Amino acid sequence: MKLRQFLLLTLAVAGGYLQAAERPNIILILVDDMGWGDLSWNQAPAVRRKTPSIMTPQLKRLADEGVQLTRHYTSAPVCAPARASLFGGVHQGHAEVVRNNSFDAALENSHTLASVLKQAGYATALIGKWGIGGGAEGGGTPTTSGAWPTTRGFDYFFGYNNHIAGHRHYPKEDPSVDPDTHVNAVWDGNEVITDKLDNCYSTDLFTARAKKWIVDTHKAAPGKPFFLALTLIAPHARLAVPSVPYPEKGGLKGGVQWIGEPGHMINTAEGDWDTFINPEYREAWTDYAKHRYVEPADRKKKPVIPENKLMSARRHATMVTRIDDAVGDIMQLIRDLKLEQKTFLVFLSDNGPHDEEGSVRGTADHPAPVQDPSFFRSYGPLDGIKRDALEGGLRVPALVWAPGLVKRGSVVTRPGQFHDWMATFADLAGVPAPMRCDGVSLMPSLRGEGRKQQKGIVYSEYSYGGKVPRFPDFAKNKIDRPRGEQQVIFFADPGSKKGTPRWLKAIRTGMKTGEEDFEIYDVLTDTHEEKNIASRYASLQPQLKKSVLWNRRAYDYARDPGAGRRNNACNGSRFYDSLLVPANTPTGKTESGLVMRTVKTDCPWVPAFDTLREAAHAESKVVADPNEVELPAGSVTEFKGYIDVPQEHKNWHFYLTLSEAPGTKAYIKMHNFQLIDADMNYKPGATADVSSAANTVERLDDKTGKKGIPLEKGLHEVTITVVQGASAPGKMKLEWHIPGKEVPKRETIPAASFRHAVTAVGH
């Protein structure tokens, strides 16, 4: 039986999973470089009175009818790694390829939002910017890109594959068109259609195509749920504006419409390109600019207002309002199709606001002024912008509209991050989340049941040169701060009231060793990160330093020609990768063996065990040696406990071999990081090791071969989950090689090395 047929049968009859009619449609709208403060209501009241606002009535309606997540974080303060983590369901400590500024490196060949939902029976489409396809930075085709969208779970792709193309809001008219490298290419499936897109503004083009896809998909299969990722490129890069006003009303009959005729593909492909400024903004803000940009000592003289500041402000505001129009258009379409009770819509930005013009240079008729994020205070009451790990770079607009599924008009202040959406979407689709996913479902918080919300992780690491800009609203201790290696992790204040944790932000910037202490801020109240309260938590510094090493994985890439000019070797490693991962110090008694739970169920991936419906009824027992356990056919088995590592070394290697039964697979976490991935690309019967996933190549060491895991001597927490295929008995063989021997030799991990906490089985 084919996997798709097998899974659809599983969804219908096994484990109580949802029927197709019960699973909501999911729409993810991702915009580019829109700041948290570009939603005017995110500004403090006093600031709102003094600062001009951008009109976003549709987004305000979305927030009023849905949920606003006021502390939601991107995985990295720049687009490519942020998108890789969002679509891959992992934070940057586990992103195997797209890290730092490795634009157009190939998203690893593993689970994605689209592949999980596709296997759950959804129709899937990506319309807009991809940027993590693995083609050359200025191009890439379905045959030269290592991670074309349709190889990562999408049934249909329309838009820009490479990130440079995503700087061009008019694909045909903008300069640097190159038919050989496809630098401006808009792809419709596997066909370049750029030369047909006369006067097509990107926001309108992608929204119109998205509307047509929704209508066609729903009409073709009304009972089949769909997943649409609409990834708009505004207000990123060159501040390009539309050619005509946004058509009225929206939905089936109004708003932007797909015409499909070469030269007139959409109904707004009219007028002079890049000329329309929203009428509300054409003469606005001159007096404000006098006070914003002219020093007080000069105000007695005739003020000189930098015209490019007003130009860029009017263009930026027009772009943001155009996004607002597009969102309202999509919402109206959902209402017109009577799908509002069956649709879950998420609106996100990929990172904080930018102050860069991008790759398109302006001309006299079509200028490219650089956005000044301080004009509208696009960062809101936060410090930092794109490329900063401060709040202004990482905290992003996050709204959910899902009538009947979420608590209307609510606000979620609990921190969450991009990787949580994979777990959330899996929850909505009625399937378990992949174990590889770092996230937790946000549905309890979105339903207003915050006390039931599972604890997640907010973690980011990112490296970039330069300093925090000198904007007048920023705290003095942030202006000109060097960026460098930046690292962030959130933790619950140990003194919080039970059930209502106070989440604090720990941050390090300009790191040199990885041993530096963290600054600590309560960013819920101290939005500017002015009051470093680390002295109150001095005793937690050792635990925070352990925690970041328990939640990330060291990768060290060789050059991979398949990833294009910008490849996997681009800033993939960090100087603190070699720090030894600390051992656990259990507070209670430990005994021999691991705790095992088994359920009879089918799953097309290795699941996070507790997200299985059957997990609530699984009994726990202790097994002395997981290598000796016979695994029943059609089962999922979890082993938890510790491995006692006998010596300290920087290159521990582990190996896992499973039975040859079709469908058998496994995933192992040590602490909270990936130890062995024998899931999506695993061939039953083969041996998997600690090396990274398919389409990555790690550096080789003359003595030890591929890079291993740096571990302290002692107990290291481990979780092993095995999916046994349709035949049995199945067995696993878990091995290691002990470093330091002249001839490295794999040895089965002895039973004496497995331990568990006695409280884990209720002793």
Residue pairs with C-beta under 8 A, 6 or more apart in sequence:
1 9
3 119
3 604
4 119
6 602
6 604
7 119
7 120
7 121
7 602
7 604
8 121
10 17
10 602
10 603
10 604
11 17
11 18
11 19
11 20
11 120
11 121
11 430
11 431
12 19
14 601
14 602
15 601
15 612
15 613
15 614
16 613
17 430
17 431
17 613
18 429
18 430
20 121
20 223
20 224
20 225
21 223
22 430
23 120
23 121
23 122
23 225
23 428
23 429
23 430
24 225
24 342
24 343
24 344
24 402
24 405
24 428
25 225
25 226
25 227
25 228
25 339
25 342
25 343
25 344
26 117
26 122
26 225
26 226
26 227
26 228
26 343
26 344
26 345
26 346
26 425
26 428
26 429
27 227
27 228
27 230
27 330
27 334
27 343
27 344
27 345
27 346
28 113
28 227
28 228
28 229
28 230
28 345
28 346
28 348
28 421
29 230
29 231
29 232
29 327
29 330
29 345
29 346
29 347
29 348
30 83
30 86
30 128
30 229
30 230
30 231
30 232
30 348
30 349
30 350
31 231
31 232
31 234
31 235
31 323
31 347
31 348
31 349
31 350
32 79
32 129
32 166
32 231
32 232
32 233
32 234
32 235
32 236
32 237
32 349
32 350
33 79
33 235
33 236
33 237
33 349
33 350
33 351
33 352
33 353
33 354
33 386
34 234
34 235
34 320
34 323
34 349
34 353
34 378
34 396
34 397
35 349
35 352
35 353
35 373
35 378
35 379
35 380
35 385
35 392
35 397
36 42
36 349
36 352
36 378
36 379
36 380
36 382
36 391
36 392
36 395
36 396
36 397
37 43
37 353
37 376
37 377
37 378
37 379
37 380
37 381
37 382
38 54
38 56
38 235
38 320
38 353
38 376
38 378
38 397
39 56
39 59
39 60
39 63
39 397
40 48
40 53
40 54
40 56
41 48
41 60
41 63
42 70
42 380
42 381
42 397
43 51
43 53
43 377
43 380
43 381
44 381
47 377
47 381
51 288
51 376
51 377
52 284
52 285
52 288
52 313
52 375
52 376
53 376
54 316
54 317
54 320
54 321
54 376
55 278
55 280
55 317
55 321
55 324
56 320
56 321
56 323
56 324
57 324
57 328
58 324
58 325
58 327
58 328
58 331
59 323
59 324
59 327
59 347
59 397
59 399
61 328
61 331
62 327
62 331
62 345
62 347
62 399
62 401
63 399
63 409
64 409
65 401
65 403
65 408
65 409
66 345
66 399
66 400
66 401
66 402
66 403
66 406
66 408
66 409
67 399
67 400
67 406
67 407
67 410
67 411
67 412
67 446
68 398
68 399
68 410
68 411
68 412
69 398
69 399
69 400
69 411
69 412
69 416
69 442
69 445
70 398
70 411
70 412
70 413
71 395
71 412
71 413
71 414
71 415
71 416
71 503
71 523
71 524
72 348
72 395
72 396
72 398
72 415
72 416
72 417
73 394
73 395
73 396
73 415
73 416
73 417
73 418
73 458
73 460
74 82
74 85
74 86
74 349
74 350
74 351
74 352
74 394
74 395
74 396
74 417
74 418
74 460
75 81
75 82
75 84
75 85
75 86
75 91
75 92
75 95
75 417
75 418
75 419
75 460
76 82
76 85
76 92
76 99
76 100
76 351
76 460
76 461
76 462
77 351
77 352
77 384
77 385
77 386
77 387
77 388
77 389
77 393
77 394
77 460
77 462
78 100
78 101
78 351
78 386
78 387
78 462
78 464
79 103
79 131
79 163
79 236
79 350
79 351
80 98
80 101
80 102
80 103
80 104
80 105
80 131
80 132
80 163
81 92
81 95
81 98
81 99
81 100
81 101
81 102
81 462
82 350
82 351
82 418
83 98
83 130
83 131
83 132
83 231
83 350
84 95
84 97
84 98
84 99
84 107
84 132
85 91
85 92
85 95
85 418
85 419
86 113
86 348
86 350
86 418
86 419
86 421
87 107
87 112
87 113
87 114
87 132
87 152
87 229
88 95
88 107
88 108
88 110
88 111
88 112
88 419
88 422
89 111
89 112
89 113
89 116
89 419
89 421
89 422
89 423
89 433
89 434
89 436
89 437
89 438
89 439
90 419
90 436
90 437
90 438
91 417
91 418
91 419
91 438
91 457
91 459
91 460
91 551
92 99
92 459
92 460
92 461
92 462
93 459
93 461
93 548
93 551
93 552
93 553
93 673
94 436
94 438
94 552
94 553
94 673
94 674
95 108
96 108
96 555
96 692
96 693
96 696
97 105
97 106
97 107
97 108
97 557
97 563
97 568
97 572
97 695
97 696
98 105
98 106
98 107
98 132
99 571
99 572
100 462
100 463
100 464
100 570
100 571
100 572
101 464
101 570
101 571
102 566
102 567
102 568
102 570
102 571
102 572
103 131
103 137
103 163
103 164
103 566
104 131
104 132
104 133
104 134
104 135
104 136
104 137
104 140
104 162
104 163
104 563
104 564
104 565
104 566
105 132
105 134
105 563
105 564
105 566
105 567
105 568
105 570
106 132
106 133
106 134
106 145
106 146
106 147
106 560
106 562
106 563
106 564
106 568
106 695
107 132
107 133
107 134
107 147
107 152
108 147
108 692
108 693
108 694
108 695
108 696
109 147
109 151
109 152
109 680
109 681
109 693
109 694
109 695
110 436
110 677
110 679
110 680
110 681
110 693
110 694
111 422
111 434
111 436
111 437
111 605
111 679
111 680
112 152
112 153
113 153
113 227
113 229
113 421
113 422
113 425
114 124
114 126
114 149
114 152
114 153
114 154
114 227
114 229
115 152
115 153
116 153
116 422
116 425
116 426
116 429
116 431
116 433
116 434
116 605
117 124
117 153
117 227
117 425
117 429
118 124
118 153
118 154
118 155
118 227
119 431
119 604
119 605
120 426
120 429
120 430
120 431
121 224
121 225
121 429
122 224
122 225
122 226
122 227
122 429
123 155
123 217
123 221
123 224
123 225
123 226
123 227
124 153
124 154
124 155
124 156
124 226
124 227
124 228
125 154
125 155
125 156
125 157
125 158
125 210
125 213
125 217
125 226
125 227
125 228
125 229
126 149
126 154
126 156
126 157
126 158
126 159
126 229
126 231
127 156
127 157
127 158
127 159
127 206
127 209
127 210
127 213
127 228
127 229
127 230
127 231
128 158
128 159
128 160
128 206
128 229
128 230
128 231
128 232
128 233
129 159
129 160
129 163
129 165
129 166
129 231
129 232
129 233
130 149
130 157
130 159
130 160
130 161
130 162
130 231
131 160
131 161
131 162
131 163
131 166
132 147
133 140
133 145
133 146
133 147
133 148
133 149
133 161
133 162
134 140
134 145
134 146
134 147
134 148
134 562
134 563
134 564
134 695
135 141
135 144
135 145
135 146
135 161
135 162
135 564
136 144
136 162
136 181
136 564
136 565
136 566
137 162
137 163
137 164
137 564
137 565
137 566
138 162
138 164
138 178
138 181
138 183
138 565
139 161
139 162
139 178
139 180
139 181
139 182
139 183
139 185
140 148
140 161
140 162
140 182
140 564
141 161
141 182
142 148
142 150
142 187
142 190
144 564
145 161
145 564
146 562
146 563
146 564
146 695
147 695
148 157
148 161
149 157
149 161
150 156
150 157
154 229
156 189
156 213
157 187
157 189
158 186
158 187
158 188
158 189
158 206
158 209
158 213
159 186
159 187
159 206
159 231
160 166
160 168
160 171
160 185
160 186
160 187
160 233
161 182
161 185
161 187
162 182
162 183
162 185
164 183
164 359
165 171
165 182
165 183
165 184
165 185
165 186
166 233
166 236
166 237
167 233
167 236
167 237
167 238
167 358
167 359
167 360
168 174
168 176
168 184
168 202
168 237
168 238
168 360
169 201
169 202
169 203
169 233
169 234
169 237
169 238
169 240
169 274
170 199
170 200
170 201
170 202
170 240
170 273
170 274
171 184
171 185
171 186
171 194
171 197
171 200
171 202
171 205
172 184
172 194
172 195
172 197
172 198
172 199
172 200
173 198
173 199
173 273
173 274
174 184
174 238
174 240
174 360
175 360
175 361
175 363
176 183
176 184
176 359
176 360
177 183
177 184
177 194
178 184
179 192
182 192
184 194
185 192
185 194
186 192
186 193
186 194
186 197
186 205
187 193
193 265
195 262
196 262
196 263
196 265
197 205
197 265
197 269
198 263
198 264
198 265
198 269
199 243
199 269
199 270
199 271
199 273
200 265
200 266
200 268
200 269
201 240
201 241
201 242
201 243
201 268
201 273
201 322
202 232
202 233
202 234
202 240
203 232
203 233
203 234
203 242
203 319
203 322
203 323
203 326
204 242
204 246
204 256
204 266
204 268
204 322
204 326
205 265
205 266
206 230
206 231
206 232
207 230
207 232
207 255
207 256
207 326
207 329
207 330
208 256
208 257
208 258
208 265
208 266
208 267
208 268
209 258
210 228
210 230
210 330
211 255
211 256
211 257
211 258
211 329
211 330
211 333
212 258
213 228
214 226
214 228
214 330
214 333
214 334
214 337
215 252
215 333
215 337
217 224
217 226
218 226
218 337
218 339
225 342
225 429
227 425
230 330
232 323
232 326
234 319
234 320
234 322
234 323
235 316
235 319
235 320
235 323
235 371
236 354
236 358
237 354
237 356
237 357
237 358
237 359
237 360
238 357
238 358
238 360
238 362
238 368
239 312
239 315
239 316
239 319
239 357
239 368
239 369
239 371
240 274
240 315
240 319
240 360
240 366
240 368
241 274
241 275
241 276
241 277
241 315
241 318
241 319
241 322
242 268
242 276
242 318
242 322
243 268
243 269
243 270
243 271
243 272
243 273
243 274
243 275
243 276
244 268
244 270
244 271
244 276
245 276
246 255
246 256
246 268
246 322
246 325
246 326
246 329
247 254
247 255
247 256
247 257
247 267
247 268
248 254
248 255
249 255
249 332
250 325
250 328
250 329
250 330
250 331
250 332
250 333
251 329
251 332
251 333
251 335
251 336
252 333
252 336
252 337
253 336
254 329
254 332
255 325
255 328
255 329
255 332
255 333
256 266
256 267
256 268
256 326
256 329
257 266
257 267
258 265
258 266
259 265
259 266
259 267
259 269
263 269
273 366
274 365
274 366
276 318
277 314
277 315
277 318
278 314
278 317
278 318
278 321
281 313
281 314
281 317
281 318
282 314
284 314
285 310
285 313
285 314
285 375
286 305
286 310
289 305
289 306
289 309
289 310
289 313
289 375
290 299
290 303
290 305
292 309
292 374
292 375
293 305
293 306
293 309
294 303
294 304
294 305
308 367
308 369
308 370
309 369
309 372
309 375
311 367
311 369
312 369
312 370
312 371
312 372
312 375
313 372
313 375
313 376
315 369
316 371
316 375
316 376
316 378
317 376
327 347
330 345
331 345
331 401
334 340
334 343
334 345
340 403
340 404
341 403
341 404
343 402
344 400
344 402
344 405
344 428
345 400
345 401
345 402
346 398
346 399
346 400
346 421
347 397
347 398
347 399
347 400
347 401
348 396
348 397
348 398
348 418
349 396
349 397
350 396
351 386
351 393
351 394
351 396
352 373
352 378
352 379
352 382
352 384
352 385
352 386
352 388
352 392
352 393
352 394
352 395
352 396
353 371
353 373
353 378
353 379
353 385
353 386
353 392
354 371
354 373
354 385
354 386
355 370
355 371
355 372
355 373
355 385
355 386
355 469
356 370
356 371
356 386
357 368
357 369
357 370
358 368
360 368
361 368
362 368
362 369
371 378
373 379
373 385
373 471
374 471
374 472
374 473
377 473
378 385
379 385
379 391
379 392
379 471
379 473
380 392
380 527
381 527
381 528
382 390
382 391
382 392
382 395
382 527
382 528
383 390
383 391
383 392
383 468
383 473
383 474
383 475
383 478
383 528
383 529
384 390
384 391
384 392
384 393
384 394
384 468
384 474
384 478
385 392
385 393
385 469
386 393
387 393
387 462
387 464
387 466
387 483
388 394
388 468
388 483
388 486
389 460
389 462
389 483
389 486
389 487
389 488
389 507
389 509
390 468
390 478
390 507
390 529
391 505
391 523
391 527
391 529
394 460
394 488
398 416
400 406
400 446
402 446
405 428
405 446
405 447
406 446
406 447
406 448
407 446
407 447
407 448
410 446
410 448
412 442
412 445
412 446
412 450
413 524
414 445
414 450
414 453
414 501
414 503
415 456
415 458
415 490
415 503
416 442
416 445
416 456
416 458
417 439
417 456
417 457
417 458
417 459
417 460
418 439
419 437
419 438
419 439
420 439
420 440
420 441
420 442
420 456
421 439
421 442
422 433
422 434
422 437
422 439
423 433
423 437
423 439
423 440
423 441
423 442
423 608
423 611
424 439
424 441
424 442
424 443
424 446
426 432
426 433
426 434
426 437
426 441
426 611
427 433
427 441
427 443
427 611
428 443
431 603
432 603
432 607
432 608
432 611
432 612
432 613
433 439
433 441
433 607
433 608
433 611
434 605
434 606
434 607
434 608
434 667
434 679
435 605
435 606
435 607
435 608
435 609
435 667
435 669
435 679
435 719
435 721
436 605
436 606
436 667
436 674
436 677
436 679
437 608
438 457
438 459
438 672
439 456
440 453
440 454
440 455
440 456
441 454
441 611
442 453
444 450
444 451
444 452
444 453
444 454
445 453
451 499
455 492
457 489
457 490
457 551
457 672
458 488
458 489
458 490
459 488
459 489
459 490
459 548
459 551
459 552
460 486
460 487
460 488
460 489
461 485
461 486
461 487
461 488
461 552
461 574
462 486
463 483
463 484
463 485
463 486
463 571
463 574
464 483
464 484
464 486
465 483
465 484
466 482
466 483
467 480
467 481
467 482
467 483
468 474
468 478
468 479
468 480
468 481
468 483
469 479
470 479
470 480
471 479
474 528
475 528
475 529
475 530
477 529
477 530
477 532
478 528
478 529
481 509
481 510
482 509
482 510
483 509
483 510
484 509
484 510
484 511
484 512
485 508
485 509
485 510
485 511
485 512
485 574
485 575
485 576
486 507
486 508
486 509
486 510
486 511
487 507
487 508
487 511
487 548
488 505
488 506
488 507
488 508
489 506
489 518
489 544
489 547
489 548
489 551
490 503
490 504
490 505
490 506
491 503
491 504
491 506
491 540
491 544
491 547
492 501
492 502
492 503
492 504
493 501
493 502
493 503
493 504
494 540
495 502
496 502
502 522
502 524
503 524
504 520
504 521
504 522
504 523
504 533
504 537
505 520
505 521
505 522
505 523
505 529
506 518
506 519
506 520
506 544
507 518
507 519
507 520
507 521
507 529
508 516
508 517
508 518
508 519
511 576
512 575
513 575
513 576
514 545
514 574
514 575
514 576
514 579
515 545
515 579
517 534
517 541
518 534
518 541
518 544
518 545
519 529
519 532
519 534
520 532
520 533
520 534
520 536
520 537
521 529
521 531
521 532
521 533
522 531
522 533
523 529
534 541
546 582
549 579
549 580
549 581
549 582
549 671
550 581
550 582
550 671
550 672
550 673
550 717
551 671
551 672
551 673
552 673
553 673
553 674
554 573
554 574
554 577
554 578
554 707
554 709
554 710
555 572
555 573
555 577
555 692
555 696
555 698
556 572
556 573
556 577
556 698
556 699
556 707
557 567
557 568
557 569
557 572
557 573
557 692
557 696
557 697
557 698
557 699
558 568
558 569
558 697
558 698
558 699
558 700
559 567
559 568
559 569
559 697
560 567
560 568
560 569
560 695
560 696
560 697
561 567
562 695
563 695
568 696
568 697
577 710
578 650
578 710
579 710
580 648
580 650
580 710
580 711
580 712
581 670
581 671
581 709
581 710
581 711
581 712
581 716
582 712
583 645
583 711
583 712
583 713
583 714
583 715
583 716
584 642
584 671
584 714
584 715
584 716
584 717
585 714
585 715
586 642
586 715
586 757
588 757
588 758
588 759
589 757
589 758
589 763
590 642
590 715
590 755
590 756
590 757
590 758
591 622
591 755
591 756
591 758
592 624
592 751
592 752
592 754
592 755
592 756
593 622
593 623
593 624
593 625
593 641
593 751
593 754
593 755
593 756
594 622
594 623
594 626
594 639
594 640
594 641
594 718
594 720
594 754
594 755
594 756
595 620
595 621
595 622
595 639
595 640
595 641
595 756
595 760
595 761
596 620
596 621
596 622
596 623
596 626
596 629
596 637
596 638
596 639
597 609
597 615
597 618
597 619
597 620
597 637
597 638
598 618
598 631
598 632
598 635
598 636
598 637
598 638
599 612
599 614
599 615
599 617
599 618
599 635
599 636
600 614
600 632
600 634
600 635
601 612
601 613
601 614
601 634
601 635
601 636
602 634
602 663
603 612
603 636
603 723
605 665
605 679
605 680
605 723
606 665
606 666
606 667
606 678
606 679
606 721
606 722
606 723
607 636
607 721
607 723
608 721
609 615
609 618
609 636
609 638
609 721
612 636
620 760
620 761
620 762
621 761
622 756
622 761
623 629
623 639
624 751
624 754
625 751
625 754
626 639
626 720
626 732
626 734
626 754
627 731
627 732
627 733
627 734
627 748
627 749
627 751
628 731
628 751
629 637
629 731
629 732
630 728
630 729
630 730
630 731
631 637
631 659
631 722
631 724
631 728
631 729
631 730
631 731
631 732
632 724
632 728
632 729
632 730
633 661
633 724
633 725
633 726
633 727
633 728
633 729
633 730
634 724
634 725
634 726
635 723
635 724
635 728
636 721
636 722
636 723
636 724
637 721
637 722
637 724
638 719
638 720
638 721
638 722
639 718
639 719
639 720
639 721
639 722
640 718
640 719
640 720
640 756
640 760
641 717
641 718
641 754
641 755
641 756
641 757
641 760
642 715
642 716
642 717
642 718
642 754
642 755
642 756
642 757
643 670
643 715
643 716
643 718
643 749
643 753
643 754
643 755
644 714
644 715
644 752
644 753
644 754
644 755
645 652
645 711
645 712
645 713
645 714
645 715
645 716
645 753
646 713
646 738
646 753
647 713
647 738
647 739
647 740
648 711
648 712
648 713
649 708
649 710
649 711
649 739
649 740
650 708
650 710
650 739
651 701
651 704
651 707
651 708
651 709
651 710
651 739
652 690
652 708
652 709
652 710
652 711
652 736
652 739
653 689
653 690
653 704
653 705
653 706
653 708
653 709
653 736
653 737
653 739
653 744
654 668
654 675
654 676
654 689
654 690
654 709
654 734
654 735
654 736
655 676
655 687
655 688
655 689
655 690
655 733
655 734
655 735
655 736
655 737
655 746
656 666
656 668
656 676
656 678
656 687
656 688
656 689
656 732
656 733
656 734
656 735
657 685
657 686
657 687
657 688
657 732
657 733
657 735
658 664
658 665
658 666
658 678
658 682
658 684
658 685
658 686
658 722
658 730
658 731
658 732
658 733
659 684
659 685
659 724
659 725
659 727
659 729
659 730
659 731
659 732
660 684
660 685
661 684
661 724
661 725
661 726
661 727
661 728
661 730
662 684
662 725
662 726
662 727
663 684
663 723
663 724
663 725
663 726
664 682
664 684
664 722
664 723
664 724
664 725
664 730
665 678
665 679
665 680
665 682
665 684
665 722
665 723
666 676
666 678
666 679
666 682
666 688
666 720
666 721
666 722
666 723
666 732
667 674
667 676
667 677
667 678
667 679
667 720
667 721
668 674
668 675
668 676
668 678
668 718
668 719
668 720
668 721
668 734
669 675
669 718
669 719
670 709
670 716
670 717
670 718
671 716
671 717
675 690
675 709
675 718
676 688
676 689
676 690
677 688
677 692
677 693
678 686
678 688
680 693
681 693
681 694
682 688
684 725
689 706
690 706
690 708
690 709
691 698
691 706
691 707
692 698
698 706
698 707
699 706
699 707
700 706
701 707
704 739
704 744
705 744
708 739
715 755
720 732
720 734
722 730
722 732
724 730
733 748
734 748
734 749
735 746
735 747
735 748
735 749
736 746
736 747
736 749
737 744
737 745
737 746
737 747
738 747
